[in-house]
Amino acid sequence: MSGAFTSLATSGARNRRRPEIVLGLGFGLACSLLLFPAVRVRSAELALEELRLRVARHLDGLADAVVRQEWPRTVLGPAWEDDLGTALSRARAAVAEAHESLRWNVRPTARRRPWHLDDRVLRTLTDVAGHVTATGRLLDARPDAAEGSRAGSAFAQPYARLLRTTALCAYDCRGGRPHPALPAARQALARLGAPGCDPPDRAGTDQHLLRPLESALTCLSAPTPAPSARSPRLLEPLRPSPGR
């Protein structure tokens, strides 16, 4: 009989303390979330990596289109501009969310993180993506830009190589020094822009195609401080092309 009363008393005390336990757990969780909020840096790094890869693959696809004498929308797909815009929007949102998660975070690693690197990389990739879109539209909308770019012409093959080199430079845009191939790309651009590369009737079209690439290489030439740690790169980011 006494054992039953003891059990009932213990159960009653436990029930009375249950709200206190729940309140304590909730208070501890709230303090943890306020003092040590989740750091969303990894998602921003992955979003920037996806944007780099998308820009590089689009440049590589434009080179394929020139070599194969096909429309860019045939090589990259009819929604290639939307795909690039989606990757850009995701990167912007992820970087903004990462900065917000670090803003009031008291962790030492969060306070030491160089926020400006992601901002500069994002701005550079945004500008390069715009120039990639402009190049693709020129090739996709002008009949003389695609059909007239003969695979064996004095302009088409060097132009395709320049597109691929620009793709490598774009994929290496991580906040440090520009890609080692960038000076050679600028020299190749200057040679392509020199008179005599193609007949006079094609010179105007060629110059229109070179201007967005020149702007993209200018964006990629701007140096930024090197980050403390690089995000892991994907192996073989650019798909193989039979036209190389």
Rosetta constraint file for C-alpha pairs under 8 A:
AtomPair CA 1 CA 5 HARMONIC 6.48 0.50
AtomPair CA 2 CA 6 HARMONIC 6.16 0.50
AtomPair CA 3 CA 7 HARMONIC 6.16 0.50
AtomPair CA 4 CA 8 HARMONIC 6.20 0.50
AtomPair CA 5 CA 9 HARMONIC 6.09 0.50
AtomPair CA 6 CA 10 HARMONIC 6.14 0.50
AtomPair CA 7 CA 11 HARMONIC 6.12 0.50
AtomPair CA 8 CA 12 HARMONIC 6.08 0.50
AtomPair CA 9 CA 13 HARMONIC 6.22 0.50
AtomPair CA 10 CA 14 HARMONIC 6.18 0.50
AtomPair CA 11 CA 15 HARMONIC 6.18 0.50
AtomPair CA 12 CA 16 HARMONIC 6.21 0.50
AtomPair CA 13 CA 17 HARMONIC 6.24 0.50
AtomPair CA 14 CA 18 HARMONIC 6.11 0.50
AtomPair CA 15 CA 19 HARMONIC 7.83 0.50
AtomPair CA 16 CA 20 HARMONIC 7.91 0.50
AtomPair CA 17 CA 21 HARMONIC 6.27 0.50
AtomPair CA 18 CA 22 HARMONIC 6.23 0.50
AtomPair CA 19 CA 23 HARMONIC 5.99 0.50
AtomPair CA 20 CA 24 HARMONIC 6.04 0.50
AtomPair CA 21 CA 25 HARMONIC 6.19 0.50
AtomPair CA 22 CA 26 HARMONIC 6.14 0.50
AtomPair CA 23 CA 27 HARMONIC 6.06 0.50
AtomPair CA 24 CA 28 HARMONIC 6.12 0.50
AtomPair CA 25 CA 29 HARMONIC 6.13 0.50
AtomPair CA 26 CA 30 HARMONIC 6.08 0.50
AtomPair CA 27 CA 31 HARMONIC 6.17 0.50
AtomPair CA 28 CA 32 HARMONIC 6.15 0.50
AtomPair CA 29 CA 33 HARMONIC 6.21 0.50
AtomPair CA 30 CA 34 HARMONIC 6.12 0.50
AtomPair CA 31 CA 35 HARMONIC 5.82 0.50
AtomPair CA 31 CA 36 HARMONIC 7.88 0.50
AtomPair CA 32 CA 36 HARMONIC 5.34 0.50
AtomPair CA 32 CA 37 HARMONIC 6.97 0.50
AtomPair CA 33 CA 37 HARMONIC 4.61 0.50
AtomPair CA 33 CA 38 HARMONIC 7.33 0.50
AtomPair CA 35 CA 105 HARMONIC 6.79 0.50
AtomPair CA 35 CA 106 HARMONIC 6.73 0.50
AtomPair CA 36 CA 105 HARMONIC 6.11 0.50
AtomPair CA 36 CA 106 HARMONIC 6.72 0.50
AtomPair CA 36 CA 107 HARMONIC 7.03 0.50
AtomPair CA 37 CA 101 HARMONIC 6.78 0.50
AtomPair CA 37 CA 105 HARMONIC 6.48 0.50
AtomPair CA 38 CA 101 HARMONIC 6.60 0.50
AtomPair CA 39 CA 98 HARMONIC 6.67 0.50
AtomPair CA 39 CA 101 HARMONIC 5.38 0.50
AtomPair CA 39 CA 102 HARMONIC 6.27 0.50
AtomPair CA 39 CA 110 HARMONIC 7.72 0.50
AtomPair CA 40 CA 44 HARMONIC 6.82 0.50
AtomPair CA 40 CA 94 HARMONIC 7.95 0.50
AtomPair CA 40 CA 97 HARMONIC 6.88 0.50
AtomPair CA 40 CA 98 HARMONIC 4.72 0.50
AtomPair CA 40 CA 101 HARMONIC 6.28 0.50
AtomPair CA 40 CA 102 HARMONIC 7.97 0.50
AtomPair CA 41 CA 45 HARMONIC 6.33 0.50
AtomPair CA 41 CA 95 HARMONIC 7.76 0.50
AtomPair CA 41 CA 98 HARMONIC 5.10 0.50
AtomPair CA 41 CA 99 HARMONIC 7.93 0.50
AtomPair CA 42 CA 46 HARMONIC 6.20 0.50
AtomPair CA 43 CA 47 HARMONIC 6.13 0.50
AtomPair CA 43 CA 94 HARMONIC 6.26 0.50
AtomPair CA 43 CA 98 HARMONIC 7.65 0.50
AtomPair CA 44 CA 48 HARMONIC 6.17 0.50
AtomPair CA 44 CA 91 HARMONIC 6.55 0.50
AtomPair CA 44 CA 94 HARMONIC 4.64 0.50
AtomPair CA 44 CA 95 HARMONIC 4.93 0.50
AtomPair CA 44 CA 97 HARMONIC 7.86 0.50
AtomPair CA 44 CA 98 HARMONIC 6.22 0.50
AtomPair CA 45 CA 49 HARMONIC 6.11 0.50
AtomPair CA 45 CA 95 HARMONIC 8.00 0.50
AtomPair CA 45 CA 231 HARMONIC 6.96 0.50
AtomPair CA 46 CA 50 HARMONIC 6.15 0.50
AtomPair CA 47 CA 51 HARMONIC 6.26 0.50
AtomPair CA 47 CA 87 HARMONIC 7.38 0.50
AtomPair CA 47 CA 90 HARMONIC 6.32 0.50
AtomPair CA 47 CA 91 HARMONIC 4.76 0.50
AtomPair CA 47 CA 94 HARMONIC 6.55 0.50
AtomPair CA 48 CA 52 HARMONIC 6.13 0.50
AtomPair CA 48 CA 91 HARMONIC 5.48 0.50
AtomPair CA 48 CA 122 HARMONIC 7.24 0.50
AtomPair CA 49 CA 53 HARMONIC 6.13 0.50
AtomPair CA 50 CA 54 HARMONIC 6.03 0.50
AtomPair CA 50 CA 87 HARMONIC 6.75 0.50
AtomPair CA 51 CA 55 HARMONIC 6.14 0.50
AtomPair CA 51 CA 84 HARMONIC 7.58 0.50
AtomPair CA 51 CA 87 HARMONIC 5.39 0.50
AtomPair CA 51 CA 88 HARMONIC 6.17 0.50
AtomPair CA 51 CA 91 HARMONIC 6.82 0.50
AtomPair CA 51 CA 125 HARMONIC 7.57 0.50
AtomPair CA 52 CA 56 HARMONIC 6.16 0.50
AtomPair CA 52 CA 125 HARMONIC 7.10 0.50
AtomPair CA 52 CA 170 HARMONIC 6.44 0.50
AtomPair CA 52 CA 171 HARMONIC 5.03 0.50
AtomPair CA 52 CA 172 HARMONIC 7.92 0.50
AtomPair CA 52 CA 173 HARMONIC 7.46 0.50
AtomPair CA 53 CA 57 HARMONIC 6.03 0.50
AtomPair CA 53 CA 171 HARMONIC 6.14 0.50
AtomPair CA 53 CA 237 HARMONIC 6.56 0.50
AtomPair CA 53 CA 238 HARMONIC 7.82 0.50
AtomPair CA 54 CA 58 HARMONIC 6.11 0.50
AtomPair CA 54 CA 84 HARMONIC 6.48 0.50
AtomPair CA 54 CA 87 HARMONIC 7.33 0.50
AtomPair CA 55 CA 59 HARMONIC 6.30 0.50
AtomPair CA 55 CA 84 HARMONIC 7.15 0.50
AtomPair CA 55 CA 125 HARMONIC 7.89 0.50
AtomPair CA 55 CA 128 HARMONIC 7.77 0.50
AtomPair CA 55 CA 129 HARMONIC 6.13 0.50
AtomPair CA 55 CA 132 HARMONIC 7.42 0.50
AtomPair CA 55 CA 167 HARMONIC 7.12 0.50
AtomPair CA 55 CA 170 HARMONIC 6.97 0.50
AtomPair CA 55 CA 171 HARMONIC 7.51 0.50
AtomPair CA 56 CA 60 HARMONIC 6.16 0.50
AtomPair CA 56 CA 166 HARMONIC 7.78 0.50
AtomPair CA 56 CA 167 HARMONIC 4.26 0.50
AtomPair CA 56 CA 168 HARMONIC 6.64 0.50
AtomPair CA 56 CA 170 HARMONIC 6.03 0.50
AtomPair CA 56 CA 171 HARMONIC 5.74 0.50
AtomPair CA 56 CA 238 HARMONIC 7.02 0.50
AtomPair CA 57 CA 61 HARMONIC 5.97 0.50
AtomPair CA 57 CA 167 HARMONIC 7.08 0.50
AtomPair CA 57 CA 237 HARMONIC 7.72 0.50
AtomPair CA 57 CA 238 HARMONIC 5.78 0.50
AtomPair CA 57 CA 239 HARMONIC 7.32 0.50
AtomPair CA 58 CA 62 HARMONIC 6.16 0.50
AtomPair CA 58 CA 76 HARMONIC 7.01 0.50
AtomPair CA 58 CA 80 HARMONIC 7.88 0.50
AtomPair CA 58 CA 132 HARMONIC 7.45 0.50
AtomPair CA 59 CA 63 HARMONIC 6.39 0.50
AtomPair CA 59 CA 132 HARMONIC 6.70 0.50
AtomPair CA 59 CA 163 HARMONIC 5.74 0.50
AtomPair CA 59 CA 164 HARMONIC 6.39 0.50
AtomPair CA 59 CA 166 HARMONIC 7.29 0.50
AtomPair CA 59 CA 167 HARMONIC 5.45 0.50
AtomPair CA 60 CA 64 HARMONIC 6.40 0.50
AtomPair CA 60 CA 163 HARMONIC 6.49 0.50
AtomPair CA 60 CA 164 HARMONIC 5.29 0.50
AtomPair CA 60 CA 167 HARMONIC 6.28 0.50
AtomPair CA 60 CA 238 HARMONIC 7.09 0.50
AtomPair CA 61 CA 65 HARMONIC 6.23 0.50
AtomPair CA 61 CA 72 HARMONIC 7.11 0.50
AtomPair CA 61 CA 75 HARMONIC 6.25 0.50
AtomPair CA 61 CA 76 HARMONIC 6.06 0.50
AtomPair CA 62 CA 66 HARMONIC 6.35 0.50
AtomPair CA 62 CA 72 HARMONIC 5.81 0.50
AtomPair CA 62 CA 75 HARMONIC 7.70 0.50
AtomPair CA 62 CA 76 HARMONIC 7.83 0.50
AtomPair CA 62 CA 136 HARMONIC 6.72 0.50
AtomPair CA 62 CA 160 HARMONIC 7.69 0.50
AtomPair CA 62 CA 163 HARMONIC 7.21 0.50
AtomPair CA 63 CA 67 HARMONIC 6.26 0.50
AtomPair CA 63 CA 159 HARMONIC 7.63 0.50
AtomPair CA 63 CA 160 HARMONIC 4.41 0.50
AtomPair CA 63 CA 161 HARMONIC 7.14 0.50
AtomPair CA 63 CA 163 HARMONIC 5.67 0.50
AtomPair CA 63 CA 164 HARMONIC 6.45 0.50
AtomPair CA 64 CA 68 HARMONIC 5.92 0.50
AtomPair CA 64 CA 75 HARMONIC 7.30 0.50
AtomPair CA 64 CA 160 HARMONIC 7.29 0.50
AtomPair CA 64 CA 241 HARMONIC 6.99 0.50
AtomPair CA 64 CA 243 HARMONIC 6.63 0.50
AtomPair CA 65 CA 69 HARMONIC 5.64 0.50
AtomPair CA 65 CA 70 HARMONIC 4.77 0.50
AtomPair CA 65 CA 71 HARMONIC 5.87 0.50
AtomPair CA 65 CA 72 HARMONIC 5.40 0.50
AtomPair CA 65 CA 74 HARMONIC 7.93 0.50
AtomPair CA 65 CA 75 HARMONIC 6.22 0.50
AtomPair CA 65 CA 146 HARMONIC 7.81 0.50
AtomPair CA 66 CA 70 HARMONIC 6.56 0.50
AtomPair CA 66 CA 146 HARMONIC 6.62 0.50
AtomPair CA 66 CA 149 HARMONIC 6.49 0.50
AtomPair CA 66 CA 150 HARMONIC 7.88 0.50
AtomPair CA 66 CA 151 HARMONIC 7.01 0.50
AtomPair CA 66 CA 156 HARMONIC 6.40 0.50
AtomPair CA 66 CA 157 HARMONIC 7.91 0.50
AtomPair CA 66 CA 160 HARMONIC 6.29 0.50
AtomPair CA 67 CA 150 HARMONIC 7.68 0.50
AtomPair CA 67 CA 151 HARMONIC 5.10 0.50
AtomPair CA 67 CA 156 HARMONIC 6.83 0.50
AtomPair CA 67 CA 157 HARMONIC 6.73 0.50
AtomPair CA 67 CA 160 HARMONIC 6.66 0.50
AtomPair CA 67 CA 243 HARMONIC 6.28 0.50
AtomPair CA 68 CA 151 HARMONIC 6.78 0.50
AtomPair CA 68 CA 243 HARMONIC 7.21 0.50
AtomPair CA 69 CA 146 HARMONIC 5.88 0.50
AtomPair CA 69 CA 147 HARMONIC 6.06 0.50
AtomPair CA 69 CA 149 HARMONIC 6.62 0.50
AtomPair CA 69 CA 150 HARMONIC 6.65 0.50
AtomPair CA 69 CA 151 HARMONIC 6.65 0.50
AtomPair CA 70 CA 74 HARMONIC 6.60 0.50
AtomPair CA 70 CA 75 HARMONIC 7.22 0.50
AtomPair CA 70 CA 146 HARMONIC 6.41 0.50
AtomPair CA 70 CA 147 HARMONIC 7.48 0.50
AtomPair CA 71 CA 75 HARMONIC 6.78 0.50
AtomPair CA 71 CA 139 HARMONIC 6.85 0.50
AtomPair CA 71 CA 140 HARMONIC 5.52 0.50
AtomPair CA 71 CA 146 HARMONIC 6.27 0.50
AtomPair CA 72 CA 76 HARMONIC 5.81 0.50
AtomPair CA 72 CA 77 HARMONIC 7.51 0.50
AtomPair CA 72 CA 136 HARMONIC 6.36 0.50
AtomPair CA 72 CA 139 HARMONIC 6.73 0.50
AtomPair CA 72 CA 140 HARMONIC 5.74 0.50
AtomPair CA 73 CA 77 HARMONIC 4.71 0.50
AtomPair CA 73 CA 78 HARMONIC 4.79 0.50
AtomPair CA 73 CA 79 HARMONIC 7.59 0.50
AtomPair CA 73 CA 80 HARMONIC 6.96 0.50
AtomPair CA 73 CA 140 HARMONIC 6.83 0.50
AtomPair CA 74 CA 78 HARMONIC 6.93 0.50
AtomPair CA 76 CA 80 HARMONIC 5.74 0.50
AtomPair CA 79 CA 83 HARMONIC 6.23 0.50
AtomPair CA 80 CA 84 HARMONIC 6.32 0.50
AtomPair CA 81 CA 85 HARMONIC 6.16 0.50
AtomPair CA 81 CA 133 HARMONIC 6.68 0.50
AtomPair CA 82 CA 86 HARMONIC 6.02 0.50
AtomPair CA 83 CA 87 HARMONIC 6.32 0.50
AtomPair CA 84 CA 88 HARMONIC 6.22 0.50
AtomPair CA 84 CA 129 HARMONIC 7.40 0.50
AtomPair CA 85 CA 89 HARMONIC 6.15 0.50
AtomPair CA 86 CA 90 HARMONIC 6.20 0.50
AtomPair CA 87 CA 91 HARMONIC 6.21 0.50
AtomPair CA 88 CA 92 HARMONIC 6.26 0.50
AtomPair CA 88 CA 126 HARMONIC 6.96 0.50
AtomPair CA 89 CA 93 HARMONIC 6.20 0.50
AtomPair CA 90 CA 94 HARMONIC 5.98 0.50
AtomPair CA 91 CA 95 HARMONIC 6.02 0.50
AtomPair CA 91 CA 122 HARMONIC 7.51 0.50
AtomPair CA 92 CA 96 HARMONIC 6.14 0.50
AtomPair CA 92 CA 122 HARMONIC 7.34 0.50
AtomPair CA 93 CA 97 HARMONIC 6.08 0.50
AtomPair CA 94 CA 98 HARMONIC 6.06 0.50
AtomPair CA 95 CA 99 HARMONIC 6.19 0.50
AtomPair CA 95 CA 118 HARMONIC 7.03 0.50
AtomPair CA 95 CA 119 HARMONIC 7.67 0.50
AtomPair CA 96 CA 100 HARMONIC 6.23 0.50
AtomPair CA 97 CA 101 HARMONIC 6.20 0.50
AtomPair CA 98 CA 102 HARMONIC 6.32 0.50
AtomPair CA 99 CA 103 HARMONIC 5.98 0.50
AtomPair CA 99 CA 115 HARMONIC 6.98 0.50
AtomPair CA 100 CA 104 HARMONIC 7.75 0.50
AtomPair CA 101 CA 105 HARMONIC 6.80 0.50
AtomPair CA 102 CA 110 HARMONIC 5.62 0.50
AtomPair CA 102 CA 111 HARMONIC 7.19 0.50
AtomPair CA 105 CA 110 HARMONIC 6.31 0.50
AtomPair CA 105 CA 111 HARMONIC 7.12 0.50
AtomPair CA 106 CA 110 HARMONIC 7.07 0.50
AtomPair CA 106 CA 111 HARMONIC 6.86 0.50
AtomPair CA 107 CA 111 HARMONIC 6.41 0.50
AtomPair CA 108 CA 112 HARMONIC 6.20 0.50
AtomPair CA 109 CA 113 HARMONIC 6.29 0.50
AtomPair CA 114 CA 118 HARMONIC 7.92 0.50
AtomPair CA 114 CA 227 HARMONIC 7.54 0.50
AtomPair CA 115 CA 119 HARMONIC 6.78 0.50
AtomPair CA 116 CA 120 HARMONIC 6.08 0.50
AtomPair CA 117 CA 121 HARMONIC 6.08 0.50
AtomPair CA 117 CA 175 HARMONIC 5.69 0.50
AtomPair CA 117 CA 224 HARMONIC 7.49 0.50
AtomPair CA 117 CA 225 HARMONIC 7.43 0.50
AtomPair CA 117 CA 227 HARMONIC 6.98 0.50
AtomPair CA 118 CA 122 HARMONIC 5.92 0.50
AtomPair CA 118 CA 175 HARMONIC 7.49 0.50
AtomPair CA 119 CA 123 HARMONIC 6.14 0.50
AtomPair CA 120 CA 124 HARMONIC 6.11 0.50
AtomPair CA 120 CA 175 HARMONIC 7.15 0.50
AtomPair CA 120 CA 224 HARMONIC 7.62 0.50
AtomPair CA 121 CA 125 HARMONIC 6.08 0.50
AtomPair CA 121 CA 173 HARMONIC 6.62 0.50
AtomPair CA 121 CA 174 HARMONIC 6.16 0.50
AtomPair CA 121 CA 175 HARMONIC 5.78 0.50
AtomPair CA 122 CA 126 HARMONIC 5.94 0.50
AtomPair CA 123 CA 127 HARMONIC 6.27 0.50
AtomPair CA 124 CA 128 HARMONIC 6.18 0.50
AtomPair CA 124 CA 173 HARMONIC 7.97 0.50
AtomPair CA 124 CA 219 HARMONIC 5.99 0.50
AtomPair CA 124 CA 220 HARMONIC 6.76 0.50
AtomPair CA 125 CA 129 HARMONIC 5.90 0.50
AtomPair CA 125 CA 170 HARMONIC 7.38 0.50
AtomPair CA 125 CA 173 HARMONIC 7.62 0.50
AtomPair CA 126 CA 130 HARMONIC 6.36 0.50
AtomPair CA 127 CA 131 HARMONIC 6.50 0.50
AtomPair CA 127 CA 216 HARMONIC 7.12 0.50
AtomPair CA 127 CA 219 HARMONIC 7.05 0.50
AtomPair CA 128 CA 132 HARMONIC 6.15 0.50
AtomPair CA 128 CA 170 HARMONIC 7.67 0.50
AtomPair CA 128 CA 215 HARMONIC 7.85 0.50
AtomPair CA 128 CA 216 HARMONIC 4.95 0.50
AtomPair CA 128 CA 219 HARMONIC 6.84 0.50
AtomPair CA 128 CA 220 HARMONIC 7.77 0.50
AtomPair CA 129 CA 133 HARMONIC 6.19 0.50
AtomPair CA 130 CA 134 HARMONIC 6.27 0.50
AtomPair CA 131 CA 135 HARMONIC 6.14 0.50
AtomPair CA 131 CA 212 HARMONIC 5.00 0.50
AtomPair CA 131 CA 213 HARMONIC 6.73 0.50
AtomPair CA 131 CA 215 HARMONIC 7.00 0.50
AtomPair CA 131 CA 216 HARMONIC 5.95 0.50
AtomPair CA 132 CA 136 HARMONIC 6.16 0.50
AtomPair CA 132 CA 212 HARMONIC 7.17 0.50
AtomPair CA 132 CA 213 HARMONIC 7.62 0.50
AtomPair CA 132 CA 216 HARMONIC 7.78 0.50
AtomPair CA 133 CA 137 HARMONIC 6.12 0.50
AtomPair CA 134 CA 138 HARMONIC 6.29 0.50
AtomPair CA 134 CA 212 HARMONIC 6.52 0.50
AtomPair CA 135 CA 139 HARMONIC 6.37 0.50
AtomPair CA 135 CA 209 HARMONIC 6.29 0.50
AtomPair CA 135 CA 212 HARMONIC 6.03 0.50
AtomPair CA 135 CA 213 HARMONIC 7.46 0.50
AtomPair CA 136 CA 140 HARMONIC 5.83 0.50
AtomPair CA 137 CA 141 HARMONIC 5.60 0.50
AtomPair CA 138 CA 142 HARMONIC 5.83 0.50
AtomPair CA 138 CA 145 HARMONIC 6.89 0.50
AtomPair CA 138 CA 208 HARMONIC 7.87 0.50
AtomPair CA 138 CA 209 HARMONIC 6.86 0.50
AtomPair CA 139 CA 143 HARMONIC 7.69 0.50
AtomPair CA 139 CA 145 HARMONIC 5.16 0.50
AtomPair CA 139 CA 146 HARMONIC 5.55 0.50
AtomPair CA 139 CA 209 HARMONIC 7.86 0.50
AtomPair CA 140 CA 145 HARMONIC 7.72 0.50
AtomPair CA 140 CA 146 HARMONIC 7.09 0.50
AtomPair CA 142 CA 146 HARMONIC 6.92 0.50
AtomPair CA 143 CA 147 HARMONIC 5.82 0.50
AtomPair CA 143 CA 148 HARMONIC 7.33 0.50
AtomPair CA 144 CA 148 HARMONIC 4.66 0.50
AtomPair CA 144 CA 149 HARMONIC 7.23 0.50
AtomPair CA 144 CA 205 HARMONIC 7.66 0.50
AtomPair CA 145 CA 149 HARMONIC 5.91 0.50
AtomPair CA 145 CA 205 HARMONIC 6.64 0.50
AtomPair CA 145 CA 206 HARMONIC 8.00 0.50
AtomPair CA 149 CA 153 HARMONIC 6.99 0.50
AtomPair CA 149 CA 155 HARMONIC 7.46 0.50
AtomPair CA 149 CA 156 HARMONIC 5.54 0.50
AtomPair CA 150 CA 156 HARMONIC 6.21 0.50
AtomPair CA 151 CA 156 HARMONIC 5.71 0.50
AtomPair CA 151 CA 157 HARMONIC 6.32 0.50
AtomPair CA 152 CA 156 HARMONIC 6.85 0.50
AtomPair CA 152 CA 157 HARMONIC 6.74 0.50
AtomPair CA 153 CA 157 HARMONIC 6.88 0.50
AtomPair CA 153 CA 198 HARMONIC 7.63 0.50
AtomPair CA 154 CA 158 HARMONIC 7.32 0.50
AtomPair CA 154 CA 197 HARMONIC 5.81 0.50
AtomPair CA 154 CA 198 HARMONIC 6.16 0.50
AtomPair CA 155 CA 159 HARMONIC 5.90 0.50
AtomPair CA 155 CA 192 HARMONIC 6.93 0.50
AtomPair CA 155 CA 197 HARMONIC 6.16 0.50
AtomPair CA 155 CA 198 HARMONIC 6.42 0.50
AtomPair CA 155 CA 206 HARMONIC 7.69 0.50
AtomPair CA 156 CA 160 HARMONIC 6.09 0.50
AtomPair CA 157 CA 161 HARMONIC 6.34 0.50
AtomPair CA 158 CA 162 HARMONIC 6.11 0.50
AtomPair CA 158 CA 188 HARMONIC 7.68 0.50
AtomPair CA 158 CA 192 HARMONIC 7.48 0.50
AtomPair CA 159 CA 163 HARMONIC 6.27 0.50
AtomPair CA 159 CA 192 HARMONIC 7.51 0.50
AtomPair CA 160 CA 164 HARMONIC 6.39 0.50
AtomPair CA 161 CA 165 HARMONIC 6.18 0.50
AtomPair CA 162 CA 166 HARMONIC 6.09 0.50
AtomPair CA 162 CA 185 HARMONIC 6.20 0.50
AtomPair CA 162 CA 188 HARMONIC 6.97 0.50
AtomPair CA 162 CA 189 HARMONIC 7.22 0.50
AtomPair CA 163 CA 167 HARMONIC 6.24 0.50
AtomPair CA 163 CA 213 HARMONIC 7.75 0.50
AtomPair CA 164 CA 168 HARMONIC 6.50 0.50
AtomPair CA 165 CA 169 HARMONIC 6.40 0.50
AtomPair CA 165 CA 181 HARMONIC 6.99 0.50
AtomPair CA 165 CA 182 HARMONIC 7.57 0.50
AtomPair CA 165 CA 185 HARMONIC 6.47 0.50
AtomPair CA 166 CA 170 HARMONIC 6.09 0.50
AtomPair CA 166 CA 182 HARMONIC 7.46 0.50
AtomPair CA 166 CA 185 HARMONIC 7.12 0.50
AtomPair CA 166 CA 213 HARMONIC 7.83 0.50
AtomPair CA 166 CA 216 HARMONIC 7.93 0.50
AtomPair CA 166 CA 217 HARMONIC 6.98 0.50
AtomPair CA 167 CA 171 HARMONIC 6.20 0.50
AtomPair CA 168 CA 172 HARMONIC 6.30 0.50
AtomPair CA 168 CA 179 HARMONIC 7.51 0.50
AtomPair CA 169 CA 173 HARMONIC 6.50 0.50
AtomPair CA 169 CA 178 HARMONIC 6.96 0.50
AtomPair CA 169 CA 179 HARMONIC 5.16 0.50
AtomPair CA 169 CA 181 HARMONIC 7.10 0.50
AtomPair CA 169 CA 182 HARMONIC 6.40 0.50
AtomPair CA 169 CA 220 HARMONIC 7.03 0.50
AtomPair CA 170 CA 220 HARMONIC 6.92 0.50
AtomPair CA 172 CA 178 HARMONIC 7.22 0.50
AtomPair CA 172 CA 179 HARMONIC 6.06 0.50
AtomPair CA 173 CA 178 HARMONIC 6.85 0.50
AtomPair CA 173 CA 179 HARMONIC 7.66 0.50
AtomPair CA 173 CA 220 HARMONIC 7.07 0.50
AtomPair CA 174 CA 227 HARMONIC 7.87 0.50
AtomPair CA 174 CA 230 HARMONIC 7.58 0.50
AtomPair CA 175 CA 223 HARMONIC 7.48 0.50
AtomPair CA 175 CA 224 HARMONIC 5.33 0.50
AtomPair CA 175 CA 225 HARMONIC 6.20 0.50
AtomPair CA 175 CA 226 HARMONIC 5.53 0.50
AtomPair CA 175 CA 227 HARMONIC 6.22 0.50
AtomPair CA 176 CA 223 HARMONIC 6.54 0.50
AtomPair CA 176 CA 224 HARMONIC 5.47 0.50
AtomPair CA 176 CA 225 HARMONIC 5.54 0.50
AtomPair CA 176 CA 226 HARMONIC 3.91 0.50
AtomPair CA 176 CA 227 HARMONIC 6.49 0.50
AtomPair CA 177 CA 223 HARMONIC 5.53 0.50
AtomPair CA 177 CA 224 HARMONIC 6.73 0.50
AtomPair CA 177 CA 225 HARMONIC 7.71 0.50
AtomPair CA 177 CA 226 HARMONIC 6.90 0.50
AtomPair CA 178 CA 182 HARMONIC 6.79 0.50
AtomPair CA 178 CA 220 HARMONIC 6.54 0.50
AtomPair CA 178 CA 221 HARMONIC 5.94 0.50
AtomPair CA 178 CA 222 HARMONIC 7.47 0.50
AtomPair CA 178 CA 223 HARMONIC 6.38 0.50
AtomPair CA 181 CA 185 HARMONIC 6.25 0.50
AtomPair CA 182 CA 186 HARMONIC 6.33 0.50
AtomPair CA 182 CA 217 HARMONIC 7.37 0.50
AtomPair CA 182 CA 221 HARMONIC 7.31 0.50
AtomPair CA 183 CA 187 HARMONIC 6.34 0.50
AtomPair CA 184 CA 188 HARMONIC 6.15 0.50
AtomPair CA 185 CA 189 HARMONIC 6.11 0.50
AtomPair CA 185 CA 217 HARMONIC 7.94 0.50
AtomPair CA 186 CA 190 HARMONIC 6.26 0.50
AtomPair CA 186 CA 214 HARMONIC 7.69 0.50
AtomPair CA 186 CA 217 HARMONIC 7.16 0.50
AtomPair CA 187 CA 191 HARMONIC 6.30 0.50
AtomPair CA 188 CA 192 HARMONIC 6.19 0.50
AtomPair CA 189 CA 193 HARMONIC 6.19 0.50
AtomPair CA 189 CA 210 HARMONIC 7.36 0.50
AtomPair CA 189 CA 214 HARMONIC 7.19 0.50
AtomPair CA 190 CA 194 HARMONIC 6.31 0.50
AtomPair CA 192 CA 197 HARMONIC 6.43 0.50
AtomPair CA 193 CA 197 HARMONIC 7.67 0.50
AtomPair CA 193 CA 206 HARMONIC 7.86 0.50
AtomPair CA 193 CA 207 HARMONIC 6.63 0.50
AtomPair CA 193 CA 210 HARMONIC 7.33 0.50
AtomPair CA 195 CA 203 HARMONIC 7.91 0.50
AtomPair CA 196 CA 200 HARMONIC 7.77 0.50
AtomPair CA 197 CA 203 HARMONIC 7.93 0.50
AtomPair CA 198 CA 202 HARMONIC 6.22 0.50
AtomPair CA 198 CA 203 HARMONIC 6.27 0.50
AtomPair CA 199 CA 203 HARMONIC 6.47 0.50
AtomPair CA 200 CA 204 HARMONIC 7.74 0.50
AtomPair CA 202 CA 206 HARMONIC 6.23 0.50
AtomPair CA 203 CA 207 HARMONIC 6.22 0.50
AtomPair CA 204 CA 208 HARMONIC 6.37 0.50
AtomPair CA 205 CA 209 HARMONIC 6.39 0.50
AtomPair CA 206 CA 210 HARMONIC 6.30 0.50
AtomPair CA 207 CA 211 HARMONIC 6.33 0.50
AtomPair CA 208 CA 212 HARMONIC 7.70 0.50
AtomPair CA 209 CA 213 HARMONIC 7.39 0.50
AtomPair CA 210 CA 214 HARMONIC 6.11 0.50
AtomPair CA 211 CA 215 HARMONIC 6.33 0.50
AtomPair CA 212 CA 216 HARMONIC 6.17 0.50
AtomPair CA 213 CA 217 HARMONIC 6.12 0.50
AtomPair CA 214 CA 218 HARMONIC 6.21 0.50
AtomPair CA 215 CA 219 HARMONIC 6.34 0.50
AtomPair CA 216 CA 220 HARMONIC 6.32 0.50
AtomPair CA 217 CA 221 HARMONIC 6.03 0.50
AtomPair CA 218 CA 222 HARMONIC 6.93 0.50
